[in-house]
Amino acid sequence: MSNMSTYDIKLDGDVLQVGFGGTLATGDKIVKDVVLRLDEMIISGEIQGGELIKINGRASVLVSQVLGYKLGKIYDAIAFFDPKIGDKGLDRYVITVSNNCKYQIGDVLDISRKEHRTNIKVAICGFANTGKTCFREGLKQALLQIPNAPKFYVVSGCPDGDGSWFSETAKRDVDLAKKLKSEYKAGFSEEFADFKAKEFRNIEEPIFVFDVGGKISPENRIIMAEATHAIILAKEDSEIAIWENFCKDLGLEVLAIIKSDYHGTEDFIESEAPILTGRVHYLERGVNASKREVVKVLARILVSKVRG
């Protein structure tokens, strides 16, 4: 499929590699493209069916339903890759569909990872209301626009409900998103931090990005200790040194120091090396920030870090 498709599917041995393409689209369009691509692969004999198919890559709930329905007709069992439960040198797949007594739903398959991976774990940090959630989602979309980019995983490390679902909902209904967030919101406890740290420790995708709560706190220290790099967002110059020192204490390499200018109308890049510095404008929940110049440059920097 083209690099600018809505959803990419290719077979690599016994693993179906999947992921969102370079063209943004709504769920209805994406699932139609998934059906067309699978039918094309089945008719051509590229996908022939059999005992087990493993699926690796990013899939929405809608896409997962279609993959399970279509592939479940020609395979006895389907296993999805779960990046949260991997381990050093291992990819782990969870059986999600099975008509074979050899595989039980919920079984975990340990698959040795043969190739050496360069991976980076990047924490987006800064005080509250600097736009970290919007920036994180914009960075995710910008990575999607890079042809043949390494696999990546972008999530929230906050207990405030600002996951990807929040940004997608806010694009359509800000009030509903805020209501759902308030119902979902959890306390930022040590237990939450320990849970997130364990989850992040096991993620081995080449590029892993997460944001954290807007405080210098023991909980953020626990979570950010699992990172290798950091991006600092700040509204004022006085905030920068505080987060720089926090990152230094954790041994994190700072990739970017970005001023967040809510009322600005354009981005400004001061330098790209040795770290990216500049200003990003109007980071508002529900706004697509993927086309901001700072965000696009940072996405390219993350890819180059992995590719070397």
N, C-alpha and C positions, 0 to 999 in steps of 0.2 A: 504493500500500500504506500501511497505517497506520504512524505514527511508531514504534509499539511492535511492529513485526514483527521476526522474527529476521534478515531480510535484505531490503534495499531495492534495487529495480531500476527504473530509469526511462530512457526514451530521450530524449536531448537532441540533436536533429539526427541526425548520423551517429555519435554517441558514446553508448554504453550506460553510464550512470552507475550504479555499484553500491557497496554498502557494508553493513556489519553494522548491523542495526536496534537498537532500544532494548530488545529482550527477549533476555536471555542464554539460550543453548541449546547443546546438544551438537551435534557435527558432523552426526550422522545426521538430526536434526530440521531443521537449517539447509538441508542439501542437498535434502531433501524439499520445503521451502518454495521453494527456488530453482526446482525443476522445475515446481511448481504455478504460480509467477509467470510463468515463461517460456512455459508452455503457454497461460496466460491472455492474454499479450501477443501470441502468435502467432495464436491463434484469433480474437482481436478485430481483427487486422490492424495492430496498433500496431507490431509487428515483422514485416516482410514478406520479409526475406532480400535477397540481392543479392551484389555483388562483394566488399565489405569492411565489416566492423563493427569499430569501435574500442571498447575497454572501459577505463573509467577508474574507479578506486576500489580499496578494500581487499577482497581475496579470499583465503581460505585455500587450501591445496592442494586440499582436497576440493571447494570451490566452483569453483575454476579448472577442475578436471576436468569438472564438470557443465556449466559454461558452454561449454567447448570442444566437448564431445560434442553438446549440444543445438544450439548456434549453427552448428557445423561442418556440420550437415545442410542449412542453408538459406543459408549464406554461403560464398563461395569462399575467403575468407581472414579471419583474426581477428588483431587486433593489441592487445596489452595495454600500457597506460601503465606506464612505469617511472620513478618519481620520482627515482631515483638518477642518471639520465643526462640530465636536463633541462638547460636553459641559460636565460639571461635572455631572456624573451620567447618561449621555445619549450617546448612539451611534446613528449616523445619517446615513441613507441610502438614496440614490438618485435613483428614478425610471429611468431606462435607456431603458427598453423595455416594451411596454404595448399594449395589444389588449383587454383591459378591461377599460370601461369608468370610473370605480371607481378609476383608477390610471392614472395620466397624466405624460408623460415624463417630468422629471425635478422636480416632486413632491419630497419633503423631508419627510421621515418617522422618527419620533423620537422614539427610542426604549430604554426603561429603562435598565440600566446596573445593574444587580442584585448583581453580585459578587464584593467584594472589590478588587481593583487592587493596587499592589505596582508598581509604574512606576518611571523610571528615565529618565531625559532629559539631554543628554550629549553633550557639545560643544567641538569640536576639534579646538583648537586655536594655534596660533603661527604666527611668521612673514612670509612674502611671501617667496616662494620657499623652504619651509621645507618639502613639499610632503603631505600636508593635504588631497588633493583630492585623491591621490593614497592610502593613509592610510585609508581614509573613505571607499573607495570601497573595499579594502582588508578586513576591519573589517566587512563589510556587508556580504561578501562571507564567512568569517570565522564563522559568526553567523549561516549561512545557513548549515554549516557542523556539527553543534551541534544537536544531536538527541533530538527531542521534546523541542527545545528551545522555550522560550516565544515569543509571537509575537513582531516584531520590525519594525521600520520604519526609514530609513536612507535617508537623503536628503542634499542638499546644501543650506547653508544660505548666499551664496555669490552672487553678481550680475554679475559674470564674465563668466557665461555659463558653469561652471564645474559641471554640473549635471551628473547623472549616464549615460546618453546618451553619454556624452563626453568620458568617460572611455571606454565604449563599442565600440564606433567608433574608438578611438585611437588604440585599439588592432588590428584593421584591416587596418586603413589608418590614420596615424598621421597628414599628411598634410591636409586631408579633415576635420578632427576634429578641427584643428586650424583655418581653414577657416570659418567653421560654428560657432565656438566660437566667432570670431571677428565680425561676422554679428549679433550674438545674444547679445553680451556684452552690459550691461546697466550701468548707473551711480549708484554709491553707495550713494544714497540720503537718507534723513531722511524719505521720503515717502516710499522708498523701505524697510527701516529698520522697520518702523511702520507696513507695510503690512506683513513682515516676522514674526514679533513678535506676531501679532494677529493670524496668521496661526499656529505658533508653540505653542501658548498658548492653542489652542483647541485640540491639538493632545494628545490622552490619551493611546497610545499603551504602553505596559509594558516597552519596551526599545525604546527610540527615540534618534537618533544620528544625529547631523548636524555639518558641519564645517562652519567657518566664515572667513571673509576677514583678510588679514595679517597685520592689523594695530590696534594700540590702538586708538580707535576713538569713538565719540559719537554714531555713527551708530551701531558699534559692541556692545557697551554697551546696547543699546536698545534691540538688538537681544539676546545677551547672558543672559540678565536678566530673560529670560524665561527658562533657563536651571536650573538644580539642581546640576550637576556635570560638571567637565571639564577634558579634556586631553590636555596636553601641549606638542607640538612638537617644538624642538629648534635645531638650528645648532651649536650654541655656548652657553657655560655656562652663559655668560653675559645676554643672552636673557631670561633665566628662571625666575629670580626674577621679571622682568618687568611684565610677564604674571601672575605669582603667585600673585602679588599685585593686578592686575586687577581683577583676579578671587576672591580674598579675599574681595575686595570692593563690589563685586556683591553677596557675600555670597555663592559662589560655592565651593563644596567639590572637590578637585583635586584628581582624581583617578590614574593618571599616568603622569609622566614627562619623556619624551622619547627624546633622542638625535637622530637626523636624520643624518645619515652618508651616503651621496649619493655615495661615492666612496668605501664604505665598501663591504665586501663579505659575512658577516655573522652577525646575531643578537647576542646581549649579554644582559642577564638579570641580573641586580645587586640585585634587591629585588622585592618581590611581595606584601609585606605588611610593613607598613600600606598603602603605595601606590606603584604602579608598577613603577620601574625605570630601565633604561637600554638604549640600542642602537638598532635602526632598520636600516637596510642597503638598499640602492638603491631604494628609492621611486621615481619612474618615471611614468609619465602618460602613461596609456595603459599597464602597467606591473601588473600582478596579484600578490598582496602582501599578499594574504590570508594564505599562507603557512609559512610566516615569524613567527618565534617563539614568538616575542613580540606581534604580532597581534593575534595569537591564544590564548595566555595567557590572553590578554585583553578581548577577546570575552568571555572567560570563567568567568572572573571577573564580566562582565556586567550581565551575566546570573545568577551568584550566588547572585548578589545584589538584583535581583528581586525575586529569589526563597527564599532567606533568609537562 
